Amino acid sequence: MGEAMEAETPATEEIQAPAETKEASEKRKREEENPWRKTSLCSYFRRAAGSCSHGDACRYAHGEEELRPRPDNSWDPTSERAKKLLKTEAAEDEEEEDKDVDFATMEKCLVGLPRKWTSDSLKSFLDGNGIVCVSSKKKKGMTVGFVRFADPEQIRTAVEILKEKTSGGKQIKVADAIRRCQGKKPGKEYPLGQIDEQLCQTQSIIDDSTSSMPSSVVDDDAGENDDGSAHNNSLPAEGLISKARSVRDVVTPLAYMPYNEQLEHKKNSLLQTLKRLTRNARKACPDSISLPEWILKSRDIGGLPCKLEGIIESPLINGYRNKCEFSVGYSSQGKCTVGFMLGNFREGITAVEEPINCPNVSEISCKFALIFQEFLESSVLPVWNRIENHGFWRQFTVREGRSPSQVAVADNLDNQIAEVMLIIQVCSSDVDEKIMQSEFKRMVQVLVRGAATSSPTLPLTTVVVQDHKGISNVAPADCPMFVLPLAEVEEHSCLEKVPATEARINDYINNLQFCLSPTAFFQVNTLAAEKLYSLAGDWADLNSDTLLFDICCGTGTIGLTLAHRVGMVVGIEMNSSAVSDANRNAEINGITNCRFVCGKAEDVIGSLLKEYLDELQPHGTSSDLSTTNGMVGGKGDGNTEENDTTTTVTDITTSDTGPENDCPKDKDSEQIQLLVPEQQFDEKSNVQEISKGNSNDNNKVTDSALRPQFKNIVAIVDPPRVGLHPIVMKTIRTHHCLRRLVYISCNPESLVANAIELCTPTADKPEKSKGNKRWRSMSNAGLARQRAKSMPNSEPFQPVRAVAVDLFPHTQHCEMVMLLER
């Protein structure tokens, strides 16, 4: 038996040997068919001086002779062939760049310069390298400079010298520059300052000159021409711009999308923004404090601080804007134009194009812009030059007011506009008074005639002139304004300037009439604003026992629309004309439980909360913030002293009883008692007067005052795009009586930053704020994290729910509403 098995063994080995040989053959065949075989050099072969343990079976090339091209026709970057190809391509690129430079034009732009350089730095660089030119210009912060040469030979010399020079590791390139359209007229030679820094033809050197992306172009209203929105719609790299860009693409970048896709796009963007709130709040939490419950629960809802309950669409999609601010300038063809800029001045763009095909602009606004544009073509006064900061005509604004009976109808909105206010911004510096009056008179005649002859006729209520002498079109609150009469003026008569205090139009929200002055804030989408304010009221859980603080109240739209649902409204607004409008609006609508205080929120919020929510002093003693003769202050002079800082404040109360309140010591107590002296509103002086019973002692709180019970203290904030001031957030956060906050934001980024400070727990001993030299380069969220660490120890809010309301269809912007509770 053993001998038989020994005899069978060699036969088995003979059978297995051919099988192994076959497998090896197939493996070798597969390797040879591999397209990546021998496409890279063998590192071991080069290291071991020409020897490799794998021998011929090595999958890598043993030398340049065995090296094969890769499937994409490229070579191993470490090979000599690849290096030779790179040198050849670089030489060809240089030749192409030289060919791209137009030696017929003497104005050129240099790309790749250090940002810290100025015009003097550029001149020193050129002189030090022997580059001769007529003039040079460089703005600090940009990577592009501009040079004018005298002849083509100077350009060739500059190109050859700059090939050998680098700055910060980058080669400085020469490219053609296109003239800026500002002030462009046929046959005129332009100064160097009018070369457009943004319209440089540098397509061949994008990789070398690309730097940080400039800020995006924002919708003309969501933030009122605010250029600092950190939103989408970014421009190309600095010094580059798409020639095919239209005003429709700039003003309404989402207009090409169906509306349901626009809503989905905004919702996805807001989801990412809310996730940043959770991440940054987690980072800001002190190590000694456990994470708050809302951060722990965020993992169950995809990292969100609270559930985003969708996005509410706008009832009106096209032509919804009731206010349009048109720039005055020149188009890319050099035509005097009233419309929108194709970018912003910081990006080097001053071209203005007509608002054609902008779906968010109403037809009435477009018609008035065209009428004013035709007038400017024959005007003897120049339009504003944004390069030289000189000119007369600057900006043209159209504000519309709708009729009450049709305000709720979303179709055919242009037929519902009953009133129109036109605001013309000018600069009267170095302009003859007689010429200016003559032009104003002719302008009014042209506008009145154009409105009357239009089909259908256009409503025109008032024409206001704003005389602004600053550089930016954003005028200060105290900028002089006056009204031009619409009646026909005789040819030689003097035009009378009427104060702009009487220039107002009316609009309606939730069947309430709102009187609007020229500079007062009012939501640009009236129908969507109705949904927004109703939603805010529902989330605030209002009732007759509610004291509502309306912070950044504007003309009082939020507080007045919700006044019938609360016990009392206290509004805060820094714009005096808006406060005057709020008072007038309350009187028009017969609302008597509202009080409006004029002043910056950061200056008055502490005194007001102390007046209303802190524990009352004994009867017969003066309060910390007495109300006398319409002012917040003891002497009725509008001054209040807090922390040794004097601030002017105007207090306008429309209630029959102006409150002064008490917050009990017991934090768990649900009732807050408000002491309300009898007061009377003087319609003529627009100030608050103490009733006859208190006239002899204006600073005393009478024993006969009523004590209404307010169980619910709520604040609704609707700040500008930059968000709430840090002092306001600190005051709200540290006042324990304020349990519910409804935050309405037109900039979700600022909402995230503010929510970090309001919702992040603080340690028992907060950190002292340390000087950070890099704070200028920090994000809003980063700054909020730093401030949250130094927040006084107090109970934080927590995000409860959030929803978006689309007030700006066709744009990247959207209103966000978030409910915060504690």
C-alpha positions in Angstrom: 0.0 0.0 0.0 2.9 2.4 0.9 4.7 1.7 -2.3 1.6 2.4 -4.3 1.2 5.8 -2.8 4.8 6.7 -3.4 4.3 5.8 -7.0 1.4 8.1 -7.3 3.1 11.2 -5.8 5.3 12.1 -8.8 2.3 11.9 -11.1 0.4 14.5 -8.9 3.3 16.9 -8.9 3.5 16.6 -12.7 -0.2 17.6 -12.9 0.2 20.6 -10.6 3.2 22.1 -12.3 1.5 23.0 -15.6 -1.4 24.6 -13.6 1.1 26.9 -11.7 2.8 27.8 -14.9 -0.5 28.7 -16.5 -1.5 31.0 -13.6 1.8 32.8 -13.7 1.5 33.2 -17.5 -2.0 34.7 -17.1 -0.8 37.1 -14.3 2.1 38.2 -16.5 -0.3 38.8 -19.4 -2.6 40.9 -17.2 0.3 43.0 -16.0 1.5 43.6 -19.6 -2.0 44.6 -20.6 -2.2 47.1 -17.7 -2.2 50.6 -19.3 -0.3 52.0 -16.2 2.6 49.5 -16.4 6.0 51.2 -16.9 4.4 54.7 -16.8 6.4 55.7 -13.7 10.0 55.4 -12.9 11.1 52.8 -10.3 12.4 54.7 -7.3 14.2 51.6 -6.0 16.0 51.2 -9.3 17.3 54.8 -9.1 18.2 54.5 -5.4 20.1 51.2 -5.8 22.3 52.5 -8.7 20.5 50.6 -11.4 19.4 47.4 -9.6 16.0 46.2 -8.6 15.1 43.0 -6.8 12.0 42.5 -9.0 14.0 42.5 -12.2 12.1 42.4 -15.5 8.9 41.6 -13.6 8.9 45.0 -12.0 5.8 47.0 -13.0 7.8 50.3 -12.9 10.2 51.5 -15.6 14.0 51.0 -15.1 15.2 54.0 -17.0 13.9 56.6 -19.5 14.0 54.0 -22.3 11.4 51.8 -20.7 9.2 54.7 -19.6 5.8 54.7 -21.4 3.3 57.6 -21.6 0.3 57.5 -19.2 -3.3 56.9 -20.5 -3.8 60.7 -20.4 -0.7 61.2 -22.6 1.3 62.7 -19.8 4.7 61.6 -18.5 6.0 60.9 -15.0 6.6 64.4 -13.6 10.1 63.2 -12.3 11.2 62.2 -15.7 13.4 64.2 -18.0 10.8 64.2 -20.7 8.2 65.8 -18.5 10.7 68.5 -17.4 11.5 69.3 -21.0 7.8 69.5 -21.9 7.2 71.9 -19.0 10.0 74.2 -20.2 8.7 74.1 -23.7 5.1 74.9 -22.6 6.3 77.8 -20.4 8.2 79.3 -23.3 5.1 79.0 -25.6 3.0 80.6 -22.9 5.4 83.5 -22.7 5.3 83.9 -26.4 1.5 83.8 -26.4 1.4 86.4 -23.6 3.6 88.7 -25.6 1.4 88.3 -28.6 -1.7 89.1 -26.4 -0.3 92.4 -25.3 -1.6 95.1 -27.6 1.2 97.6 -28.3 -1.1 100.0 -29.9 -2.7 101.1 -26.6 -0.5 102.8 -24.0 -2.6 102.0 -20.9 -1.6 98.7 -19.3 -2.3 96.9 -16.1 0.2 95.1 -14.0 -1.1 91.9 -12.3 0.4 90.1 -9.4 1.5 93.1 -7.3 1.6 92.9 -3.5 -1.6 94.1 -1.8 0.3 96.4 0.6 1.8 98.4 -2.3 0.6 101.9 -2.9 1.1 104.2 -5.9 4.4 105.4 -4.5 5.5 101.8 -3.9 4.7 100.9 -7.5 6.6 104.0 -8.8 9.6 103.1 -6.7 9.6 99.5 -8.1 9.4 100.7 -11.7 12.1 103.3 -11.3 14.4 100.8 -9.4 14.1 98.3 -12.3 14.6 100.9 -15.1 11.0 100.8 -16.4 10.1 104.1 -17.9 6.5 105.2 -18.0 4.4 108.4 -18.1 2.3 107.7 -14.9 1.4 104.8 -12.6 -1.4 104.1 -10.1 -1.9 101.4 -7.5 -4.6 101.2 -4.8 -3.6 99.6 -1.5 -5.4 96.2 -1.0 -5.5 95.3 -4.7 -3.2 93.1 -6.7 -3.6 95.2 -9.9 -1.8 98.4 -10.8 -2.1 100.7 -13.8 0.6 102.2 -15.9 0.6 104.5 -18.9 3.5 104.3 -21.3 4.7 106.9 -23.9 5.4 104.5 -26.8 5.4 100.8 -27.7 9.1 100.5 -27.1 8.6 101.3 -23.4 5.9 98.5 -23.2 8.3 95.9 -24.8 11.1 96.9 -22.4 8.7 96.6 -19.4 7.6 93.2 -20.6 11.2 91.9 -20.9 12.2 93.3 -17.5 9.2 91.9 -15.7 9.9 88.4 -17.0 13.0 88.3 -14.9 11.4 89.9 -11.8 9.1 88.4 -9.2 7.3 89.8 -6.2 6.5 87.5 -3.3 7.2 84.5 -5.4 4.8 85.6 -8.2 5.7 86.9 -11.5 4.3 90.3 -12.4 2.4 90.3 -15.7 1.5 93.0 -18.2 -2.0 92.9 -19.6 -4.3 95.2 -21.6 -6.7 97.5 -19.7 -10.1 98.6 -20.9 -11.1 102.1 -20.1 -13.7 102.8 -17.4 -17.1 103.9 -18.9 -17.4 106.7 -16.3 -17.4 110.0 -18.1 -16.8 108.3 -21.4 -17.5 110.6 -24.4 -16.4 110.2 -28.0 -13.1 111.8 -29.0 -12.0 112.4 -25.4 -8.7 111.2 -23.9 -9.2 109.9 -20.5 -6.9 110.3 -17.5 -5.3 107.3 -15.9 -7.8 107.4 -13.1 -10.6 106.4 -15.4 -9.1 103.1 -16.4 -11.3 100.4 -15.1 -9.5 98.4 -12.5 -12.1 95.6 -13.0 -12.2 95.3 -16.7 -8.6 94.0 -17.3 -8.1 91.5 -20.1 -6.0 89.1 -18.1 -7.5 85.8 -19.2 -4.1 84.3 -19.9 -2.8 84.9 -16.4 -5.6 83.9 -14.1 -3.6 81.4 -12.2 -0.9 83.9 -11.4 -3.0 86.8 -10.4 -5.9 85.1 -8.6 -6.4 86.3 -5.1 -9.2 86.4 -2.6 -12.7 86.7 -4.0 -14.3 90.2 -3.6 -17.6 90.7 -1.8 -20.7 89.8 -3.7 -23.1 92.1 -5.4 -26.3 92.2 -3.2 -29.8 93.0 -3.9 -30.5 96.7 -4.0 -32.6 96.6 -0.9 -32.0 93.7 1.3 -29.8 95.7 3.5 -30.2 98.9 1.5 -27.3 98.8 -0.9 -25.3 97.0 1.7 -22.1 95.6 -0.2 -20.8 93.6 2.6 -23.2 90.7 2.4 -21.4 87.5 2.6 -23.6 85.8 0.2 -23.4 84.0 -3.1 -23.2 85.5 -6.6 -19.4 86.1 -6.3 -17.5 88.0 -9.0 -14.5 86.5 -10.8 -11.1 87.0 -9.4 -9.8 90.5 -8.8 -9.1 92.3 -12.1 -11.5 90.0 -14.0 -15.1 90.3 -15.0 -17.4 88.6 -17.4 -18.3 90.7 -20.4 -21.6 89.0 -20.8 -22.8 90.1 -17.3 -26.1 91.9 -17.4 -28.0 94.1 -14.9 -30.5 91.2 -14.6 -27.7 88.9 -13.5 -26.4 91.4 -10.9 -29.7 92.5 -9.3 -31.7 89.3 -9.7 -29.2 86.4 -10.0 -31.8 83.7 -9.4 -34.3 85.0 -12.0 -33.3 82.2 -14.4 -34.7 79.6 -12.0 -38.3 78.6 -11.5 -39.7 80.0 -8.3 -40.0 76.6 -6.5 -36.3 76.0 -7.3 -35.4 79.4 -5.9 -37.1 78.5 -2.6 -35.3 75.1 -2.5 -32.0 76.8 -3.2 -32.5 79.4 -0.4 -33.6 76.7 2.0 -30.5 74.6 1.4 -28.3 77.7 1.9 -30.1 78.5 5.2 -29.7 74.9 6.5 -25.9 75.3 6.1 -26.0 78.6 7.8 -27.9 77.2 10.8 -25.4 74.3 11.1 -22.7 76.9 11.6 -24.6 78.2 14.6 -24.4 74.8 16.2 -20.7 74.3 15.4 -19.6 77.7 16.6 -21.7 77.6 19.8 -20.1 74.2 20.6 -16.7 75.8 20.3 -17.7 78.8 22.4 -18.9 76.7 25.3 -16.5 76.8 28.3 -14.7 73.6 29.1 -16.0 73.8 32.7 -19.7 73.9 31.5 -21.6 71.0 30.0 -23.0 71.5 26.6 -26.5 72.9 26.6 -29.4 70.5 25.7 -30.1 72.1 22.3 -26.5 71.4 21.1 -26.8 67.8 22.3 -30.1 67.3 20.5 -28.8 68.9 17.3 -27.3 65.5 16.3 -30.8 64.1 16.0 -31.8 66.8 13.5 -28.8 66.9 11.2 -26.7 69.3 13.2 -29.3 72.1 13.3 -29.8 74.1 16.4 -33.5 73.8 15.9 -35.9 72.6 13.2 -36.2 74.8 10.1 -39.9 74.8 9.4 -39.5 75.5 5.7 -39.7 78.7 3.8 -42.8 80.8 3.2 -43.1 82.0 -0.3 -43.9 85.6 -1.3 -47.5 86.3 -2.4 -46.1 88.4 -5.2 -43.1 87.2 -7.2 -42.6 90.0 -9.9 -42.6 93.7 -9.4 -42.9 93.4 -5.6 -40.6 96.2 -4.6 -42.2 99.4 -3.2 -38.9 101.2 -3.1 -36.2 101.3 -5.8 -32.9 103.2 -5.5 -31.5 103.9 -8.9 -27.9 105.0 -9.5 -27.1 107.8 -11.9 -24.1 107.4 -14.1 -22.9 106.2 -17.5 -23.4 102.9 -19.2 -20.6 100.9 -20.7 -21.4 102.7 -24.0 -21.0 106.1 -22.4 -24.7 106.9 -22.3 -26.2 108.9 -19.4 -28.2 106.2 -17.6 -30.5 105.9 -14.6 -30.5 102.3 -13.3 -28.4 99.8 -11.4 -24.6 99.5 -11.3 -23.1 96.3 -12.7 -21.1 95.9 -9.5 -19.9 98.1 -6.8 -17.2 100.7 -6.6 -15.0 98.6 -4.3 -14.7 96.1 -7.2 -13.8 98.9 -9.6 -17.1 98.9 -11.4 -19.1 102.1 -12.1 -21.1 101.2 -15.3 -24.8 101.8 -14.9 -27.4 100.0 -16.9 -31.2 100.5 -17.3 -33.4 98.2 -15.1 -34.6 96.3 -18.1 -35.7 92.7 -17.4 -35.3 93.1 -13.7 -38.4 91.1 -12.5 -38.3 92.6 -9.0 -38.7 96.2 -10.1 -42.3 97.5 -10.8 -43.3 98.9 -14.1 -44.0 102.3 -12.5 -40.5 102.6 -11.1 -39.0 101.7 -14.5 -41.1 104.4 -16.2 -40.2 107.1 -13.8 -36.5 106.1 -14.1 -36.8 106.5 -17.9 -38.5 109.9 -17.6 -35.7 111.2 -15.3 -33.0 109.7 -17.6 -34.5 111.7 -20.5 -34.3 114.8 -18.4 -30.7 114.3 -17.5 -29.7 114.0 -21.2 -30.6 117.7 -21.6 -29.5 118.9 -18.1 -26.8 121.6 -17.9 -25.6 120.1 -14.6 -23.3 117.0 -14.7 -24.1 113.6 -13.2 -22.0 112.3 -10.3 -18.5 111.1 -11.3 -17.5 108.3 -8.9 -13.9 108.5 -9.8 -13.4 112.2 -9.2 -16.2 112.5 -6.6 -17.6 115.5 -8.4 -20.9 116.2 -10.1 -24.5 117.2 -9.3 -27.1 114.4 -10.0 -26.4 111.4 -7.8 -29.3 109.1 -7.2 -33.0 108.6 -8.0 -35.3 106.8 -5.6 -39.0 105.8 -6.2 -41.2 104.9 -3.2 -44.7 103.6 -3.8 -47.8 103.4 -1.7 -50.8 101.2 -2.3 -54.4 101.9 -1.9 -56.2 100.3 1.1 -59.0 98.5 -0.7 -56.6 96.6 -2.9 -53.6 96.0 -0.8 -54.3 92.3 -0.2 -54.6 91.6 -4.0 -51.4 90.2 -5.5 -52.4 90.3 -9.1 -51.8 93.4 -11.3 -50.1 95.3 -8.5 -49.2 98.3 -10.6 -52.9 99.3 -10.8 -53.0 99.3 -7.0 -50.3 102.0 -6.5 -52.1 105.1 -5.4 -49.1 107.3 -4.2 -45.5 107.8 -5.4 -42.7 109.7 -3.8 -39.6 110.6 -5.9 -36.4 111.4 -4.1 -33.5 113.0 -6.0 -30.1 113.0 -4.4 -27.8 115.8 -5.5 -24.6 117.5 -4.5 -24.8 121.3 -4.5 -21.1 122.0 -4.0 -19.8 124.7 -6.3 -23.1 124.9 -8.1 -24.7 128.3 -8.8 -28.0 128.7 -6.9 -29.9 130.2 -9.9 -28.9 127.4 -12.2 -29.8 124.9 -9.6 -33.3 126.4 -9.1 -33.8 126.6 -12.8 -32.9 122.9 -13.2 -35.2 121.9 -10.3 -38.1 123.8 -11.8 -37.6 122.2 -15.2 -37.1 118.7 -13.6 -40.5 119.0 -11.8 -42.2 120.1 -15.0 -40.7 117.1 -16.9 -41.7 114.6 -14.2 -45.2 115.9 -13.9 -45.7 116.0 -17.6 -44.2 112.5 -18.1 -46.5 111.1 -15.4 -49.6 112.7 -16.9 -48.8 111.7 -20.5 -47.9 108.1 -19.7 -50.4 105.4 -20.5 -51.8 104.7 -18.1 -51.1 107.8 -16.1 -48.6 107.5 -13.3 -49.4 108.7 -9.7 -47.1 111.4 -8.4 -47.6 112.6 -4.8 -44.4 114.5 -3.9 -40.9 115.2 -5.1 -38.1 115.5 -2.5 -34.5 116.7 -3.0 -31.7 115.4 -0.8 -28.6 117.5 -0.8 -25.7 115.1 0.1 -22.1 116.2 -0.2 -20.4 113.1 0.9 -18.5 110.6 -1.2 -20.9 107.6 -0.8 -24.5 107.7 -1.8 -25.4 106.6 1.7 -26.5 109.9 3.2 -26.5 110.6 7.0 -29.8 110.9 8.9 -29.3 114.7 9.2 -28.8 115.3 5.5 -30.7 118.4 4.3 -33.9 117.6 2.4 -36.6 119.8 1.0 -39.8 119.3 -1.1 -40.4 120.8 -4.5 -44.0 121.9 -5.2 -45.7 120.0 -8.1 -47.8 123.0 -9.2 -46.8 124.6 -12.5 -44.2 127.4 -11.8 -44.0 130.6 -13.8 -40.9 131.0 -16.0 -39.2 133.7 -14.0 -40.5 132.8 -10.5 -38.3 131.6 -7.7 -38.6 128.0 -6.7 -39.7 127.8 -3.0 -38.0 125.1 -0.9 -40.5 123.5 1.4 -39.1 121.5 4.4 -39.3 117.7 3.8 -41.1 117.1 7.1 -44.4 117.3 5.3 -43.3 114.9 2.4 -45.0 111.6 3.1 -46.9 108.9 1.3 -49.1 106.1 2.8 -49.1 102.4 2.6 -51.1 99.7 4.3 -50.2 96.5 6.2 -52.9 94.3 7.8 -55.5 97.1 7.1 -53.4 99.6 9.1 -52.4 102.8 7.4 -48.7 103.7 7.6 -47.4 107.2 6.9 -43.9 107.1 5.4 -41.3 109.9 5.3 -38.5 109.9 2.7 -35.9 108.1 4.8 -38.1 105.9 7.0 -37.5 102.2 6.8 -40.4 100.1 5.4 -40.3 96.5 4.1 -40.0 96.6 0.3 -42.3 93.6 -0.1 -45.6 94.7 1.5 -47.6 91.6 1.0 -44.8 89.3 2.3 -44.3 91.6 5.2 -47.8 91.0 6.3 -47.1 87.2 6.6 -43.8 88.0 8.4 -45.4 90.2 11.1 -48.3 87.8 11.7 -45.8 84.9 12.0 -43.7 86.9 14.5 -46.8 87.7 16.6 -47.9 84.0 16.6 -44.5 82.8 17.8 -44.2 85.5 20.5 -47.3 84.0 22.2 -48.9 87.4 22.7 -51.9 88.2 24.8 -53.4 91.1 26.8 -50.9 90.4 29.6 -47.9 91.0 27.3 -45.4 93.8 27.3 -43.8 93.9 23.9 -40.4 95.5 23.2 -40.1 96.4 19.5 -36.3 96.9 19.1 -35.2 98.6 15.8 -38.9 99.4 15.2 -38.6 101.7 12.2 -42.0 103.3 11.5 -43.5 101.0 14.1 -44.9 98.5 11.6 -44.3 95.4 13.8 -45.5 97.0 17.1 -48.5 98.7 15.6 -49.7 95.6 13.7 -49.5 93.6 17.0 -50.7 96.3 19.4 -54.2 94.9 19.5 -52.8 91.6 20.8 -50.7 92.9 23.7 -51.1 95.1 26.7 -48.4 97.6 25.7 -45.7 98.2 23.0 -42.4 100.0 23.6 -40.6 100.7 20.4 -36.9 101.8 20.0 -35.6 103.5 16.8 -32.6 105.7 16.1 -34.2 107.5 13.0 -36.1 110.6 14.3 -38.2 110.9 11.2 -39.2 107.2 11.5 -40.2 107.7 15.2 -42.3 110.7 14.1 -43.9 108.5 11.5 -44.5 105.8 14.1 -46.3 108.3 16.4 -48.3 109.6 13.5 -49.2 106.1 12.4 -50.4 105.2 15.9 -52.6 108.3 16.0 -54.0 107.7 12.5 -55.0 104.1 13.4 -56.3 105.0 16.9 -53.8 102.9 18.7 -53.2 104.2 22.3 -51.0 101.5 23.9 -47.7 102.2 22.1 -44.7 104.3 23.1 -41.7 105.0 20.8 -38.3 106.1 22.0 -35.8 107.8 19.6 -32.2 106.8 20.1 -29.7 104.2 19.3 -30.7 100.9 20.8 -27.4 100.4 22.5 -27.8 103.8 24.3 -31.4 103.5 25.6 -32.1 99.7 25.9 -30.5 99.5 29.3 -32.4 102.5 30.7 -35.7 101.3 29.3 -35.4 97.8 30.6 -34.4 99.2 34.0 -37.4 101.5 33.9 -39.9 98.8 33.0 -38.6 95.6 34.4 -36.6 96.4 37.5 -38.2 96.5 40.9 -40.2 99.6 41.6 -39.0 102.2 44.1 -41.3 103.2 46.9 -44.1 105.6 46.0 -43.1 109.2 46.1 -39.5 108.7 44.9 -38.2 109.4 41.5 -37.5 106.6 39.1 -34.2 106.1 37.4 -35.7 107.1 34.1 -38.6 109.5 34.4 -40.8 110.6 31.6 -41.3 114.3 31.4 -42.4 116.6 28.6 -41.9 114.0 26.0 -38.3 113.2 26.9 -36.6 110.2 28.6 -34.9 112.1 31.4 -35.6 113.9 34.6 -35.6 117.5 33.2 -37.5 116.9 30.0 -34.5 118.0 27.9 -34.0 114.7 26.2 -30.9 113.7 28.1 -30.4 110.5 30.0 -27.3 109.7 32.0 -26.1 106.2 32.1 -22.6 105.0 33.0 -21.4 108.6 32.8 -22.4 108.9 29.1 -24.9 111.5 28.0 -27.2 110.5 25.2 -30.0 112.5 23.5 -33.2 110.6 23.4 -36.7 111.6 22.3 -39.7 109.8 23.8 -43.0 109.9 22.0 -45.9 108.2 23.7 -49.2 107.6 22.1 -50.8 105.8 25.0 -53.2 107.3 27.4 -51.1 105.8 30.1 -47.3 105.6 29.9 -45.9 102.7 31.9 -43.2 102.4 34.5 -42.7 98.9 35.7 -41.4 96.6 38.2 -39.6 93.2 38.0 -39.9 91.2 41.2 -36.9 89.9 43.0 -38.2 86.4 42.7 -37.1 85.0 39.3 -39.8 82.4 39.4 -42.6 84.9 39.8 -44.7 85.1 36.7 -46.1 88.6 37.4 -44.4 91.9 36.7 -46.1 95.0 37.9 -46.1 98.2 35.8 -46.7 101.6 37.3 -48.5 103.8 34.8 -49.1 107.5 35.5 -51.8 109.3 33.6 -50.4 111.1 30.6 -51.6 113.0 27.6 -50.3 113.2 24.1 -49.9 116.7 22.5 -50.6 116.3 18.8 -49.0 119.7 17.8 -45.7 119.3 19.5 -45.4 115.5 19.1 -44.2 115.2 22.6 -45.6 113.6 25.8 -47.1 115.8 28.4 -47.8 114.9 32.0 -51.5 115.3 32.9 -52.6 118.2 35.1 -52.6 116.0 38.2 -48.8 115.6 37.8 -47.9 119.0 36.4 -46.6 120.4 39.8 -44.2 117.6 40.3 -43.0 116.1 37.0 -40.4 113.8 38.5 -42.6 112.1 41.0 -44.6 108.9 40.6 -48.0 109.5 42.1 -49.7 107.2 44.5 -52.8 107.2 42.4 -51.1 105.5 39.5 -52.5 102.3 38.2 -50.7 99.0 38.4 -51.6 96.8 35.4 -50.3 93.2 35.7 -48.1 92.0 32.8 -47.2 88.3 33.0 -45.5 88.0 29.7 -42.4 90.0 28.6 -41.4 89.6 25.0 -39.0 91.3 22.7 -39.1 91.3 18.9 -35.9 92.6 17.1 -35.6 93.4 13.5 -32.0 94.8 13.2 -30.2 96.0 10.1 -27.9 93.7 8.1 -25.0 94.0 10.6 -27.1 92.6 13.4 -27.6 93.8 17.0 -25.0 95.9 18.8 -23.0 94.0 21.4 -24.3 96.2 24.2 -27.9 95.4 23.1 -27.2 91.7 23.2 -25.5 91.9 26.6 -28.4 93.8 28.0 -31.0 91.3 26.7 -28.9 88.3 27.7 -28.4 89.5 31.3 -32.0 90.7 32.0 -33.7 87.7 33.5 -37.2 89.0 33.2 -37.0 88.8 29.4 -37.9 85.2 28.7 -38.8 85.1 25.0 -37.1 86.8 22.0 -38.3 86.7 18.3 -35.3 87.5 16.1 -36.1 88.7 12.5 -33.1 89.0 10.3 -32.5 90.0 6.7 -28.9 88.6 7.0 -28.8 85.0 8.4 -25.0 85.4 8.9 -25.5 88.1 11.5 -28.3 86.1 13.1 -25.9 83.3 13.6 -23.3 85.6 15.2 -25.9 87.2 17.5 -27.4 83.8 18.5 -24.0 82.5 19.5 -23.7 85.2 22.1 -27.3 84.8 23.3 -27.4 81.0 23.5 -23.9 80.0 24.6 -23.5 79.2 28.3 -21.0 81.2 30.3 -18.7 80.3 33.1 -19.2 81.5 36.7 -16.2 83.8 36.1 -16.3 85.0 32.5 -13.0 85.5 30.8 -11.7 89.0 30.4 -11.7 90.1 26.8 -8.2 90.0 25.5 -6.9 92.2 22.7 -6.7 90.3 19.5 -4.7 92.0 16.7 -6.4 89.7 14.1 -10.0 90.7 14.9 -10.3 92.6 11.7 -9.8 89.4 9.7 -12.0 87.3 11.9 -15.5 86.2 10.8 -18.6 87.4 12.5 -19.0 84.0 14.1 -15.4 84.1 15.3 -15.9 87.5 16.9 -19.1 86.3 18.5 -17.3 83.3 20.1 -14.8 85.7 21.6 -17.5 88.0 23.0 -19.5 85.0 24.3 -16.6 84.0 26.5 -16.6 87.4 28.2 -20.4 87.5 28.6 -21.5 88.0 32.3 -22.8 84.9 33.9 -26.5 84.7 33.0 -29.1 82.2 31.8 -28.7 81.6 28.0 -31.5 81.5 25.5 -32.0 78.4 23.4 -33.2 78.2 19.8 -36.7 76.7 19.6 -37.8 77.0 16.1 -36.9 78.8 12.8 -38.5 79.6 9.5 -37.7 81.6 6.4 -39.9 84.1 4.7 -39.0 85.0 1.1 -39.3 88.8 0.9 -36.9 89.1 -2.0 -37.8 86.7 -4.9 -35.2 86.3 -7.7 -32.3 87.3 -5.3 -30.1 85.4 -2.9 -31.6 87.1 0.1 -34.3 85.9 2.5 -35.7 86.9 5.9 -35.1 84.4 8.7 -37.2 84.3 11.8 -36.0 82.5 14.9 -37.6 82.0 18.3 -35.3 82.1 21.3 -36.5 81.1 24.8 -35.1 80.4 28.2 
